[in-house]
Amino acid sequence: MSKNHISFILHKPQLSENIGACARAIKNFNFKKLIVINPKPIFPNDKILATSVGAKDIINQSKKYDNLEKAISKIDIVIATSARFRNKNIKHINLDDLSKINYNKRVGFIFGSEASGLSNHEISYVNCTMNIPTNLKFKSLNLSHSLIIVCSTLFNLLNKNKECIIIYTLYIFINVCHSKRIATRKRSTNIEGIGASGKSTWRSREKIQREENKDKCCCSRVLQRKKKQYFASFTRRR
């Protein structure tokens, strides 16, 4: 799962300030890819670079296309943001459904122009449309505002998945260590016999079992403590 697989596509953006603000939002959340399709202003220009503040690298590395079809030709899953449900043949999702997307594939989010959004023809190219919940009486969002909401949602989602992977890896590591420790103890322990010093090394099976159970409890406590630490740090970031 990589942030490098995610692209943000601005379709016919009208204002230089919005393009620059979008680039800044993309970098704020550690994404890399900006695609611009047939922008109205000259791209790039001084106003775009000034508005992007510290995200000039996002502007300089961005790709510019003349039409939508070429822009999405190398993207596996295309999601369009829309304030309204228009095409019954295309799946409609919300922000919560982003957790169901396979980010091992190349995913692109399309944002329409400030003036008219995306047309029905442009929507026909996408896999699904996505709605950002807003005031029902005033749905229209600024281009950069809608993009930063999507970026923030993806950032938190991908970080949460990363936390889960770390915890799962830790769980496997503890169990492997525990298994090796038990195996080593069984090999080095005589259930009944005389040690090198001549003293009895007899240990009951019940005692060995109690020690094994104690190890399991100890491993479980370590795992629980690490879980709390990871989730606490994730909560603070949110």
Rosetta constraint file for C-alpha pairs under 8 A:
AtomPair CA 1 CA 5 HARMONIC 7.99 0.50
AtomPair CA 1 CA 103 HARMONIC 5.43 0.50
AtomPair CA 1 CA 104 HARMONIC 4.85 0.50
AtomPair CA 1 CA 158 HARMONIC 7.94 0.50
AtomPair CA 2 CA 6 HARMONIC 7.71 0.50
AtomPair CA 2 CA 103 HARMONIC 6.75 0.50
AtomPair CA 2 CA 104 HARMONIC 6.60 0.50
AtomPair CA 3 CA 30 HARMONIC 7.81 0.50
AtomPair CA 3 CA 31 HARMONIC 5.92 0.50
AtomPair CA 3 CA 32 HARMONIC 7.60 0.50
AtomPair CA 4 CA 31 HARMONIC 6.83 0.50
AtomPair CA 4 CA 32 HARMONIC 6.40 0.50
AtomPair CA 4 CA 33 HARMONIC 7.18 0.50
AtomPair CA 5 CA 103 HARMONIC 6.78 0.50
AtomPair CA 5 CA 104 HARMONIC 6.98 0.50
AtomPair CA 5 CA 105 HARMONIC 6.55 0.50
AtomPair CA 5 CA 106 HARMONIC 4.63 0.50
AtomPair CA 5 CA 107 HARMONIC 6.11 0.50
AtomPair CA 6 CA 31 HARMONIC 7.44 0.50
AtomPair CA 6 CA 32 HARMONIC 7.99 0.50
AtomPair CA 6 CA 33 HARMONIC 6.85 0.50
AtomPair CA 6 CA 103 HARMONIC 7.55 0.50
AtomPair CA 6 CA 106 HARMONIC 6.03 0.50
AtomPair CA 6 CA 107 HARMONIC 4.91 0.50
AtomPair CA 6 CA 108 HARMONIC 5.77 0.50
AtomPair CA 6 CA 109 HARMONIC 7.86 0.50
AtomPair CA 7 CA 32 HARMONIC 7.55 0.50
AtomPair CA 7 CA 33 HARMONIC 4.83 0.50
AtomPair CA 7 CA 34 HARMONIC 5.91 0.50
AtomPair CA 7 CA 35 HARMONIC 7.01 0.50
AtomPair CA 7 CA 106 HARMONIC 7.81 0.50
AtomPair CA 7 CA 107 HARMONIC 6.29 0.50
AtomPair CA 7 CA 108 HARMONIC 4.65 0.50
AtomPair CA 7 CA 109 HARMONIC 6.34 0.50
AtomPair CA 8 CA 33 HARMONIC 6.29 0.50
AtomPair CA 8 CA 34 HARMONIC 5.07 0.50
AtomPair CA 8 CA 35 HARMONIC 6.05 0.50
AtomPair CA 8 CA 108 HARMONIC 5.79 0.50
AtomPair CA 8 CA 109 HARMONIC 5.00 0.50
AtomPair CA 8 CA 110 HARMONIC 6.26 0.50
AtomPair CA 8 CA 111 HARMONIC 7.80 0.50
AtomPair CA 9 CA 34 HARMONIC 6.08 0.50
AtomPair CA 9 CA 35 HARMONIC 4.60 0.50
AtomPair CA 9 CA 36 HARMONIC 5.82 0.50
AtomPair CA 9 CA 37 HARMONIC 7.36 0.50
AtomPair CA 9 CA 108 HARMONIC 6.76 0.50
AtomPair CA 9 CA 109 HARMONIC 5.83 0.50
AtomPair CA 9 CA 110 HARMONIC 4.63 0.50
AtomPair CA 9 CA 111 HARMONIC 6.12 0.50
AtomPair CA 10 CA 19 HARMONIC 7.97 0.50
AtomPair CA 10 CA 34 HARMONIC 7.81 0.50
AtomPair CA 10 CA 35 HARMONIC 6.24 0.50
AtomPair CA 10 CA 36 HARMONIC 4.92 0.50
AtomPair CA 10 CA 37 HARMONIC 6.10 0.50
AtomPair CA 10 CA 110 HARMONIC 6.05 0.50
AtomPair CA 10 CA 111 HARMONIC 5.12 0.50
AtomPair CA 10 CA 112 HARMONIC 6.37 0.50
AtomPair CA 10 CA 113 HARMONIC 7.29 0.50
AtomPair CA 11 CA 36 HARMONIC 6.27 0.50
AtomPair CA 11 CA 37 HARMONIC 4.86 0.50
AtomPair CA 11 CA 38 HARMONIC 6.85 0.50
AtomPair CA 11 CA 39 HARMONIC 7.25 0.50
AtomPair CA 11 CA 68 HARMONIC 7.48 0.50
AtomPair CA 11 CA 110 HARMONIC 6.84 0.50
AtomPair CA 11 CA 111 HARMONIC 5.99 0.50
AtomPair CA 11 CA 112 HARMONIC 5.04 0.50
AtomPair CA 11 CA 113 HARMONIC 5.79 0.50
AtomPair CA 11 CA 118 HARMONIC 7.88 0.50
AtomPair CA 12 CA 36 HARMONIC 7.40 0.50
AtomPair CA 12 CA 37 HARMONIC 5.50 0.50
AtomPair CA 12 CA 38 HARMONIC 5.04 0.50
AtomPair CA 12 CA 39 HARMONIC 4.57 0.50
AtomPair CA 12 CA 40 HARMONIC 6.42 0.50
AtomPair CA 12 CA 112 HARMONIC 6.85 0.50
AtomPair CA 12 CA 113 HARMONIC 5.21 0.50
AtomPair CA 13 CA 18 HARMONIC 7.69 0.50
AtomPair CA 13 CA 19 HARMONIC 7.03 0.50
AtomPair CA 13 CA 36 HARMONIC 7.76 0.50
AtomPair CA 13 CA 37 HARMONIC 7.72 0.50
AtomPair CA 13 CA 38 HARMONIC 7.61 0.50
AtomPair CA 13 CA 39 HARMONIC 5.01 0.50
AtomPair CA 13 CA 40 HARMONIC 6.22 0.50
AtomPair CA 13 CA 112 HARMONIC 7.25 0.50
AtomPair CA 13 CA 113 HARMONIC 4.74 0.50
AtomPair CA 13 CA 114 HARMONIC 6.49 0.50
AtomPair CA 14 CA 18 HARMONIC 7.90 0.50
AtomPair CA 14 CA 39 HARMONIC 6.42 0.50
AtomPair CA 14 CA 40 HARMONIC 5.13 0.50
AtomPair CA 14 CA 41 HARMONIC 6.71 0.50
AtomPair CA 14 CA 113 HARMONIC 6.37 0.50
AtomPair CA 14 CA 114 HARMONIC 6.31 0.50
AtomPair CA 14 CA 115 HARMONIC 7.40 0.50
AtomPair CA 15 CA 19 HARMONIC 6.65 0.50
AtomPair CA 15 CA 40 HARMONIC 7.33 0.50
AtomPair CA 15 CA 41 HARMONIC 6.80 0.50
AtomPair CA 16 CA 20 HARMONIC 6.29 0.50
AtomPair CA 16 CA 41 HARMONIC 6.38 0.50
AtomPair CA 16 CA 45 HARMONIC 7.72 0.50
AtomPair CA 16 CA 47 HARMONIC 6.05 0.50
AtomPair CA 16 CA 48 HARMONIC 4.96 0.50
AtomPair CA 17 CA 21 HARMONIC 6.10 0.50
AtomPair CA 17 CA 47 HARMONIC 6.59 0.50
AtomPair CA 17 CA 48 HARMONIC 5.77 0.50
AtomPair CA 17 CA 51 HARMONIC 5.74 0.50
AtomPair CA 18 CA 22 HARMONIC 6.06 0.50
AtomPair CA 18 CA 48 HARMONIC 7.91 0.50
AtomPair CA 18 CA 143 HARMONIC 6.51 0.50
AtomPair CA 18 CA 144 HARMONIC 5.74 0.50
AtomPair CA 19 CA 23 HARMONIC 6.37 0.50
AtomPair CA 19 CA 48 HARMONIC 6.19 0.50
AtomPair CA 19 CA 52 HARMONIC 7.82 0.50
AtomPair CA 19 CA 144 HARMONIC 7.47 0.50
AtomPair CA 20 CA 24 HARMONIC 6.31 0.50
AtomPair CA 20 CA 47 HARMONIC 7.64 0.50
AtomPair CA 20 CA 48 HARMONIC 4.48 0.50
AtomPair CA 20 CA 49 HARMONIC 6.16 0.50
AtomPair CA 20 CA 50 HARMONIC 7.27 0.50
AtomPair CA 20 CA 51 HARMONIC 4.72 0.50
AtomPair CA 20 CA 52 HARMONIC 4.09 0.50
AtomPair CA 20 CA 53 HARMONIC 7.83 0.50
AtomPair CA 20 CA 59 HARMONIC 7.80 0.50
AtomPair CA 21 CA 25 HARMONIC 6.23 0.50
AtomPair CA 21 CA 51 HARMONIC 5.89 0.50
AtomPair CA 21 CA 52 HARMONIC 5.37 0.50
AtomPair CA 21 CA 144 HARMONIC 5.84 0.50
AtomPair CA 22 CA 26 HARMONIC 6.20 0.50
AtomPair CA 22 CA 52 HARMONIC 7.54 0.50
AtomPair CA 22 CA 143 HARMONIC 7.67 0.50
AtomPair CA 22 CA 144 HARMONIC 4.88 0.50
AtomPair CA 22 CA 147 HARMONIC 6.62 0.50
AtomPair CA 22 CA 148 HARMONIC 7.27 0.50
AtomPair CA 23 CA 27 HARMONIC 6.41 0.50
AtomPair CA 23 CA 34 HARMONIC 7.09 0.50
AtomPair CA 23 CA 52 HARMONIC 5.79 0.50
AtomPair CA 23 CA 55 HARMONIC 6.04 0.50
AtomPair CA 23 CA 56 HARMONIC 7.82 0.50
AtomPair CA 23 CA 58 HARMONIC 5.97 0.50
AtomPair CA 23 CA 59 HARMONIC 6.50 0.50
AtomPair CA 24 CA 28 HARMONIC 6.09 0.50
AtomPair CA 24 CA 51 HARMONIC 7.89 0.50
AtomPair CA 24 CA 52 HARMONIC 4.89 0.50
AtomPair CA 24 CA 53 HARMONIC 6.83 0.50
AtomPair CA 24 CA 54 HARMONIC 7.02 0.50
AtomPair CA 24 CA 55 HARMONIC 5.16 0.50
AtomPair CA 24 CA 58 HARMONIC 7.96 0.50
AtomPair CA 25 CA 29 HARMONIC 6.63 0.50
AtomPair CA 25 CA 144 HARMONIC 7.45 0.50
AtomPair CA 25 CA 147 HARMONIC 7.38 0.50
AtomPair CA 25 CA 148 HARMONIC 5.46 0.50
AtomPair CA 25 CA 151 HARMONIC 7.33 0.50
AtomPair CA 26 CA 30 HARMONIC 6.46 0.50
AtomPair CA 26 CA 31 HARMONIC 5.25 0.50
AtomPair CA 26 CA 32 HARMONIC 6.72 0.50
AtomPair CA 26 CA 33 HARMONIC 7.85 0.50
AtomPair CA 26 CA 34 HARMONIC 7.84 0.50
AtomPair CA 26 CA 58 HARMONIC 7.89 0.50
AtomPair CA 26 CA 148 HARMONIC 7.27 0.50
AtomPair CA 26 CA 151 HARMONIC 6.69 0.50
AtomPair CA 27 CA 31 HARMONIC 5.55 0.50
AtomPair CA 27 CA 32 HARMONIC 6.64 0.50
AtomPair CA 27 CA 55 HARMONIC 6.15 0.50
AtomPair CA 27 CA 58 HARMONIC 7.13 0.50
AtomPair CA 29 CA 151 HARMONIC 6.32 0.50
AtomPair CA 29 CA 152 HARMONIC 6.61 0.50
AtomPair CA 29 CA 155 HARMONIC 6.15 0.50
AtomPair CA 30 CA 155 HARMONIC 7.99 0.50
AtomPair CA 32 CA 58 HARMONIC 6.35 0.50
AtomPair CA 33 CA 58 HARMONIC 6.99 0.50
AtomPair CA 33 CA 61 HARMONIC 7.62 0.50
AtomPair CA 33 CA 62 HARMONIC 6.35 0.50
AtomPair CA 34 CA 58 HARMONIC 6.77 0.50
AtomPair CA 34 CA 59 HARMONIC 7.35 0.50
AtomPair CA 34 CA 61 HARMONIC 7.77 0.50
AtomPair CA 34 CA 62 HARMONIC 4.92 0.50
AtomPair CA 34 CA 63 HARMONIC 6.66 0.50
AtomPair CA 35 CA 62 HARMONIC 5.63 0.50
AtomPair CA 35 CA 63 HARMONIC 4.90 0.50
AtomPair CA 35 CA 64 HARMONIC 5.92 0.50
AtomPair CA 35 CA 65 HARMONIC 7.67 0.50
AtomPair CA 35 CA 71 HARMONIC 7.40 0.50
AtomPair CA 36 CA 62 HARMONIC 7.37 0.50
AtomPair CA 36 CA 63 HARMONIC 6.24 0.50
AtomPair CA 36 CA 64 HARMONIC 4.83 0.50
AtomPair CA 36 CA 65 HARMONIC 6.39 0.50
AtomPair CA 37 CA 64 HARMONIC 5.75 0.50
AtomPair CA 37 CA 65 HARMONIC 4.83 0.50
AtomPair CA 37 CA 66 HARMONIC 5.64 0.50
AtomPair CA 37 CA 67 HARMONIC 6.02 0.50
AtomPair CA 37 CA 68 HARMONIC 6.61 0.50
AtomPair CA 37 CA 71 HARMONIC 7.25 0.50
AtomPair CA 38 CA 64 HARMONIC 7.32 0.50
AtomPair CA 38 CA 65 HARMONIC 6.24 0.50
AtomPair CA 38 CA 66 HARMONIC 4.97 0.50
AtomPair CA 38 CA 67 HARMONIC 6.65 0.50
AtomPair CA 39 CA 43 HARMONIC 6.98 0.50
AtomPair CA 41 CA 45 HARMONIC 7.91 0.50
AtomPair CA 43 CA 48 HARMONIC 7.88 0.50
AtomPair CA 44 CA 48 HARMONIC 6.34 0.50
AtomPair CA 44 CA 49 HARMONIC 7.21 0.50
AtomPair CA 44 CA 59 HARMONIC 7.18 0.50
AtomPair CA 44 CA 60 HARMONIC 7.96 0.50
AtomPair CA 45 CA 49 HARMONIC 6.40 0.50
AtomPair CA 46 CA 50 HARMONIC 6.02 0.50
AtomPair CA 47 CA 51 HARMONIC 6.07 0.50
AtomPair CA 48 CA 52 HARMONIC 6.16 0.50
AtomPair CA 49 CA 53 HARMONIC 6.69 0.50
AtomPair CA 49 CA 55 HARMONIC 7.84 0.50
AtomPair CA 49 CA 56 HARMONIC 5.84 0.50
AtomPair CA 49 CA 59 HARMONIC 7.29 0.50
AtomPair CA 52 CA 56 HARMONIC 6.16 0.50
AtomPair CA 52 CA 59 HARMONIC 7.99 0.50
AtomPair CA 55 CA 59 HARMONIC 6.86 0.50
AtomPair CA 56 CA 60 HARMONIC 6.14 0.50
AtomPair CA 57 CA 61 HARMONIC 5.98 0.50
AtomPair CA 58 CA 62 HARMONIC 5.97 0.50
AtomPair CA 65 CA 70 HARMONIC 6.82 0.50
AtomPair CA 65 CA 71 HARMONIC 5.91 0.50
AtomPair CA 66 CA 70 HARMONIC 7.69 0.50
AtomPair CA 67 CA 71 HARMONIC 6.56 0.50
AtomPair CA 68 CA 72 HARMONIC 6.36 0.50
AtomPair CA 68 CA 122 HARMONIC 7.56 0.50
AtomPair CA 69 CA 73 HARMONIC 6.12 0.50
AtomPair CA 69 CA 125 HARMONIC 7.64 0.50
AtomPair CA 72 CA 78 HARMONIC 7.46 0.50
AtomPair CA 72 CA 108 HARMONIC 7.60 0.50
AtomPair CA 74 CA 106 HARMONIC 7.80 0.50
AtomPair CA 75 CA 106 HARMONIC 5.17 0.50
AtomPair CA 75 CA 107 HARMONIC 5.97 0.50
AtomPair CA 75 CA 108 HARMONIC 6.36 0.50
AtomPair CA 76 CA 105 HARMONIC 6.19 0.50
AtomPair CA 76 CA 106 HARMONIC 5.15 0.50
AtomPair CA 76 CA 107 HARMONIC 6.01 0.50
AtomPair CA 76 CA 108 HARMONIC 7.89 0.50
AtomPair CA 77 CA 105 HARMONIC 7.33 0.50
AtomPair CA 77 CA 106 HARMONIC 6.38 0.50
AtomPair CA 77 CA 107 HARMONIC 4.75 0.50
AtomPair CA 77 CA 108 HARMONIC 6.25 0.50
AtomPair CA 77 CA 126 HARMONIC 7.64 0.50
AtomPair CA 77 CA 127 HARMONIC 6.22 0.50
AtomPair CA 78 CA 107 HARMONIC 5.95 0.50
AtomPair CA 78 CA 108 HARMONIC 4.84 0.50
AtomPair CA 78 CA 109 HARMONIC 6.07 0.50
AtomPair CA 78 CA 110 HARMONIC 7.30 0.50
AtomPair CA 78 CA 125 HARMONIC 7.88 0.50
AtomPair CA 78 CA 126 HARMONIC 4.94 0.50
AtomPair CA 78 CA 127 HARMONIC 5.31 0.50
AtomPair CA 78 CA 128 HARMONIC 6.88 0.50
AtomPair CA 79 CA 107 HARMONIC 7.66 0.50
AtomPair CA 79 CA 108 HARMONIC 6.11 0.50
AtomPair CA 79 CA 109 HARMONIC 4.85 0.50
AtomPair CA 79 CA 110 HARMONIC 6.13 0.50
AtomPair CA 79 CA 126 HARMONIC 5.83 0.50
AtomPair CA 79 CA 127 HARMONIC 6.01 0.50
AtomPair CA 79 CA 128 HARMONIC 5.15 0.50
AtomPair CA 79 CA 129 HARMONIC 5.50 0.50
AtomPair CA 79 CA 130 HARMONIC 6.71 0.50
AtomPair CA 80 CA 109 HARMONIC 5.70 0.50
AtomPair CA 80 CA 110 HARMONIC 4.63 0.50
AtomPair CA 80 CA 111 HARMONIC 6.32 0.50
AtomPair CA 80 CA 123 HARMONIC 7.00 0.50
AtomPair CA 80 CA 126 HARMONIC 6.49 0.50
AtomPair CA 80 CA 128 HARMONIC 6.48 0.50
AtomPair CA 80 CA 129 HARMONIC 4.64 0.50
AtomPair CA 80 CA 130 HARMONIC 5.97 0.50
AtomPair CA 81 CA 109 HARMONIC 7.24 0.50
AtomPair CA 81 CA 110 HARMONIC 6.27 0.50
AtomPair CA 81 CA 111 HARMONIC 5.75 0.50
AtomPair CA 81 CA 112 HARMONIC 7.57 0.50
AtomPair CA 81 CA 129 HARMONIC 5.69 0.50
AtomPair CA 81 CA 130 HARMONIC 4.78 0.50
AtomPair CA 81 CA 131 HARMONIC 5.95 0.50
AtomPair CA 81 CA 132 HARMONIC 7.57 0.50
AtomPair CA 82 CA 117 HARMONIC 7.56 0.50
AtomPair CA 82 CA 118 HARMONIC 7.56 0.50
AtomPair CA 82 CA 129 HARMONIC 6.30 0.50
AtomPair CA 82 CA 130 HARMONIC 5.93 0.50
AtomPair CA 82 CA 131 HARMONIC 5.48 0.50
AtomPair CA 82 CA 132 HARMONIC 7.76 0.50
AtomPair CA 83 CA 131 HARMONIC 5.61 0.50
AtomPair CA 83 CA 132 HARMONIC 7.01 0.50
AtomPair CA 83 CA 139 HARMONIC 6.34 0.50
AtomPair CA 83 CA 140 HARMONIC 7.01 0.50
AtomPair CA 84 CA 131 HARMONIC 7.08 0.50
AtomPair CA 85 CA 92 HARMONIC 7.08 0.50
AtomPair CA 85 CA 129 HARMONIC 7.84 0.50
AtomPair CA 86 CA 120 HARMONIC 7.53 0.50
AtomPair CA 87 CA 120 HARMONIC 7.49 0.50
AtomPair CA 87 CA 123 HARMONIC 7.92 0.50
AtomPair CA 90 CA 124 HARMONIC 7.70 0.50
AtomPair CA 90 CA 126 HARMONIC 7.80 0.50
AtomPair CA 90 CA 127 HARMONIC 6.53 0.50
AtomPair CA 90 CA 128 HARMONIC 5.45 0.50
AtomPair CA 90 CA 129 HARMONIC 7.11 0.50
AtomPair CA 91 CA 127 HARMONIC 6.99 0.50
AtomPair CA 91 CA 128 HARMONIC 4.68 0.50
AtomPair CA 91 CA 129 HARMONIC 6.42 0.50
AtomPair CA 92 CA 128 HARMONIC 5.53 0.50
AtomPair CA 92 CA 129 HARMONIC 4.86 0.50
AtomPair CA 92 CA 130 HARMONIC 5.79 0.50
AtomPair CA 92 CA 131 HARMONIC 7.66 0.50
AtomPair CA 93 CA 97 HARMONIC 5.99 0.50
AtomPair CA 93 CA 128 HARMONIC 6.96 0.50
AtomPair CA 93 CA 129 HARMONIC 6.17 0.50
AtomPair CA 93 CA 130 HARMONIC 4.81 0.50
AtomPair CA 93 CA 131 HARMONIC 6.60 0.50
AtomPair CA 94 CA 98 HARMONIC 7.33 0.50
AtomPair CA 94 CA 130 HARMONIC 5.21 0.50
AtomPair CA 94 CA 131 HARMONIC 5.20 0.50
AtomPair CA 94 CA 132 HARMONIC 6.52 0.50
AtomPair CA 94 CA 133 HARMONIC 7.91 0.50
AtomPair CA 95 CA 130 HARMONIC 7.11 0.50
AtomPair CA 95 CA 131 HARMONIC 7.15 0.50
AtomPair CA 95 CA 132 HARMONIC 6.57 0.50
AtomPair CA 95 CA 150 HARMONIC 7.66 0.50
AtomPair CA 95 CA 153 HARMONIC 7.32 0.50
AtomPair CA 97 CA 101 HARMONIC 7.42 0.50
AtomPair CA 98 CA 154 HARMONIC 7.51 0.50
AtomPair CA 99 CA 157 HARMONIC 6.73 0.50
AtomPair CA 103 CA 107 HARMONIC 6.67 0.50
AtomPair CA 111 CA 117 HARMONIC 7.30 0.50
AtomPair CA 111 CA 118 HARMONIC 7.57 0.50
AtomPair CA 111 CA 143 HARMONIC 7.13 0.50
AtomPair CA 111 CA 147 HARMONIC 7.54 0.50
AtomPair CA 112 CA 116 HARMONIC 7.18 0.50
AtomPair CA 112 CA 117 HARMONIC 3.98 0.50
AtomPair CA 112 CA 118 HARMONIC 4.75 0.50
AtomPair CA 112 CA 143 HARMONIC 7.83 0.50
AtomPair CA 113 CA 117 HARMONIC 4.71 0.50
AtomPair CA 113 CA 118 HARMONIC 6.95 0.50
AtomPair CA 113 CA 143 HARMONIC 7.54 0.50
AtomPair CA 114 CA 142 HARMONIC 7.14 0.50
AtomPair CA 114 CA 143 HARMONIC 6.29 0.50
AtomPair CA 118 CA 122 HARMONIC 5.96 0.50
AtomPair CA 118 CA 123 HARMONIC 6.45 0.50
AtomPair CA 119 CA 123 HARMONIC 6.20 0.50
AtomPair CA 120 CA 124 HARMONIC 6.28 0.50
AtomPair CA 121 CA 125 HARMONIC 7.40 0.50
AtomPair CA 122 CA 126 HARMONIC 7.70 0.50
AtomPair CA 123 CA 129 HARMONIC 7.72 0.50
AtomPair CA 132 CA 146 HARMONIC 7.58 0.50
AtomPair CA 134 CA 138 HARMONIC 7.27 0.50
AtomPair CA 134 CA 139 HARMONIC 5.56 0.50
AtomPair CA 135 CA 139 HARMONIC 5.66 0.50
AtomPair CA 141 CA 145 HARMONIC 6.39 0.50
AtomPair CA 141 CA 146 HARMONIC 5.98 0.50
AtomPair CA 142 CA 146 HARMONIC 6.25 0.50
AtomPair CA 143 CA 147 HARMONIC 6.34 0.50
AtomPair CA 144 CA 148 HARMONIC 6.10 0.50
AtomPair CA 145 CA 149 HARMONIC 6.35 0.50
AtomPair CA 146 CA 150 HARMONIC 6.51 0.50
AtomPair CA 147 CA 151 HARMONIC 6.17 0.50
AtomPair CA 148 CA 152 HARMONIC 6.00 0.50
AtomPair CA 149 CA 153 HARMONIC 6.21 0.50
AtomPair CA 150 CA 154 HARMONIC 6.18 0.50
AtomPair CA 151 CA 155 HARMONIC 5.99 0.50
AtomPair CA 152 CA 156 HARMONIC 6.26 0.50
AtomPair CA 153 CA 157 HARMONIC 6.12 0.50
AtomPair CA 154 CA 158 HARMONIC 5.98 0.50
AtomPair CA 155 CA 159 HARMONIC 6.15 0.50
AtomPair CA 156 CA 160 HARMONIC 6.04 0.50
AtomPair CA 156 CA 238 HARMONIC 7.32 0.50
AtomPair CA 157 CA 161 HARMONIC 6.33 0.50
AtomPair CA 158 CA 162 HARMONIC 6.20 0.50
AtomPair CA 159 CA 163 HARMONIC 6.27 0.50
AtomPair CA 159 CA 234 HARMONIC 7.89 0.50
AtomPair CA 160 CA 164 HARMONIC 6.42 0.50
AtomPair CA 160 CA 234 HARMONIC 7.24 0.50
AtomPair CA 161 CA 165 HARMONIC 6.32 0.50
AtomPair CA 162 CA 166 HARMONIC 6.29 0.50
AtomPair CA 163 CA 167 HARMONIC 6.25 0.50
AtomPair CA 163 CA 230 HARMONIC 6.64 0.50
AtomPair CA 163 CA 231 HARMONIC 7.54 0.50
AtomPair CA 163 CA 234 HARMONIC 7.81 0.50
AtomPair CA 164 CA 168 HARMONIC 6.11 0.50
AtomPair CA 165 CA 169 HARMONIC 6.08 0.50
AtomPair CA 166 CA 170 HARMONIC 6.12 0.50
AtomPair CA 167 CA 171 HARMONIC 6.12 0.50
AtomPair CA 167 CA 226 HARMONIC 7.59 0.50
AtomPair CA 167 CA 227 HARMONIC 6.42 0.50
AtomPair CA 167 CA 230 HARMONIC 7.85 0.50
AtomPair CA 168 CA 172 HARMONIC 6.34 0.50
AtomPair CA 169 CA 173 HARMONIC 6.15 0.50
AtomPair CA 170 CA 174 HARMONIC 6.18 0.50
AtomPair CA 170 CA 223 HARMONIC 7.30 0.50
AtomPair CA 171 CA 175 HARMONIC 6.29 0.50
AtomPair CA 171 CA 223 HARMONIC 6.49 0.50
AtomPair CA 172 CA 176 HARMONIC 6.13 0.50
AtomPair CA 173 CA 177 HARMONIC 6.17 0.50
AtomPair CA 174 CA 178 HARMONIC 6.03 0.50
AtomPair CA 174 CA 219 HARMONIC 6.37 0.50
AtomPair CA 174 CA 223 HARMONIC 7.69 0.50
AtomPair CA 175 CA 179 HARMONIC 6.11 0.50
AtomPair CA 175 CA 219 HARMONIC 7.68 0.50
AtomPair CA 176 CA 180 HARMONIC 6.21 0.50
AtomPair CA 177 CA 181 HARMONIC 6.13 0.50
AtomPair CA 178 CA 182 HARMONIC 6.27 0.50
AtomPair CA 178 CA 215 HARMONIC 7.22 0.50
AtomPair CA 178 CA 216 HARMONIC 7.31 0.50
AtomPair CA 178 CA 219 HARMONIC 7.46 0.50
AtomPair CA 179 CA 183 HARMONIC 6.16 0.50
AtomPair CA 180 CA 184 HARMONIC 6.08 0.50
AtomPair CA 181 CA 185 HARMONIC 6.16 0.50
AtomPair CA 182 CA 186 HARMONIC 6.20 0.50
AtomPair CA 182 CA 212 HARMONIC 6.93 0.50
AtomPair CA 183 CA 187 HARMONIC 6.31 0.50
AtomPair CA 184 CA 188 HARMONIC 6.21 0.50
AtomPair CA 185 CA 189 HARMONIC 5.97 0.50
AtomPair CA 186 CA 190 HARMONIC 7.95 0.50
AtomPair CA 190 CA 201 HARMONIC 6.59 0.50
AtomPair CA 190 CA 202 HARMONIC 6.71 0.50
AtomPair CA 190 CA 203 HARMONIC 7.52 0.50
AtomPair CA 191 CA 201 HARMONIC 7.52 0.50
AtomPair CA 191 CA 202 HARMONIC 5.55 0.50
AtomPair CA 191 CA 203 HARMONIC 5.53 0.50
AtomPair CA 191 CA 204 HARMONIC 6.75 0.50
AtomPair CA 191 CA 205 HARMONIC 7.24 0.50
AtomPair CA 192 CA 200 HARMONIC 7.85 0.50
AtomPair CA 192 CA 201 HARMONIC 6.44 0.50
AtomPair CA 192 CA 202 HARMONIC 4.29 0.50
AtomPair CA 192 CA 203 HARMONIC 6.58 0.50
AtomPair CA 193 CA 200 HARMONIC 6.13 0.50
AtomPair CA 193 CA 201 HARMONIC 5.69 0.50
AtomPair CA 193 CA 202 HARMONIC 5.76 0.50
AtomPair CA 194 CA 198 HARMONIC 5.72 0.50
AtomPair CA 194 CA 199 HARMONIC 5.75 0.50
AtomPair CA 194 CA 200 HARMONIC 4.65 0.50
AtomPair CA 194 CA 201 HARMONIC 5.54 0.50
AtomPair CA 194 CA 202 HARMONIC 7.50 0.50
AtomPair CA 195 CA 199 HARMONIC 5.61 0.50
AtomPair CA 195 CA 200 HARMONIC 6.07 0.50
AtomPair CA 195 CA 201 HARMONIC 5.66 0.50
AtomPair CA 203 CA 207 HARMONIC 6.69 0.50
AtomPair CA 203 CA 208 HARMONIC 7.25 0.50
AtomPair CA 204 CA 208 HARMONIC 6.59 0.50
AtomPair CA 205 CA 209 HARMONIC 6.15 0.50
AtomPair CA 206 CA 210 HARMONIC 6.21 0.50
AtomPair CA 207 CA 211 HARMONIC 6.34 0.50
AtomPair CA 208 CA 212 HARMONIC 6.24 0.50
AtomPair CA 209 CA 213 HARMONIC 6.20 0.50
AtomPair CA 210 CA 214 HARMONIC 6.16 0.50
AtomPair CA 211 CA 215 HARMONIC 6.29 0.50
AtomPair CA 212 CA 216 HARMONIC 6.37 0.50
AtomPair CA 213 CA 217 HARMONIC 6.30 0.50
AtomPair CA 214 CA 218 HARMONIC 6.20 0.50
AtomPair CA 215 CA 219 HARMONIC 6.17 0.50
AtomPair CA 216 CA 220 HARMONIC 6.11 0.50
AtomPair CA 217 CA 221 HARMONIC 6.20 0.50
AtomPair CA 218 CA 222 HARMONIC 6.35 0.50
AtomPair CA 219 CA 223 HARMONIC 6.22 0.50
AtomPair CA 220 CA 224 HARMONIC 6.17 0.50
AtomPair CA 221 CA 225 HARMONIC 6.09 0.50
AtomPair CA 222 CA 226 HARMONIC 6.21 0.50
AtomPair CA 223 CA 227 HARMONIC 6.15 0.50
AtomPair CA 224 CA 228 HARMONIC 6.31 0.50
AtomPair CA 225 CA 229 HARMONIC 6.32 0.50
AtomPair CA 226 CA 230 HARMONIC 6.17 0.50
AtomPair CA 227 CA 231 HARMONIC 6.12 0.50
AtomPair CA 228 CA 232 HARMONIC 5.83 0.50
AtomPair CA 229 CA 233 HARMONIC 6.19 0.50
AtomPair CA 230 CA 234 HARMONIC 6.23 0.50
AtomPair CA 231 CA 235 HARMONIC 6.08 0.50
AtomPair CA 232 CA 236 HARMONIC 6.28 0.50
AtomPair CA 233 CA 237 HARMONIC 6.42 0.50
AtomPair CA 234 CA 238 HARMONIC 6.51 0.50
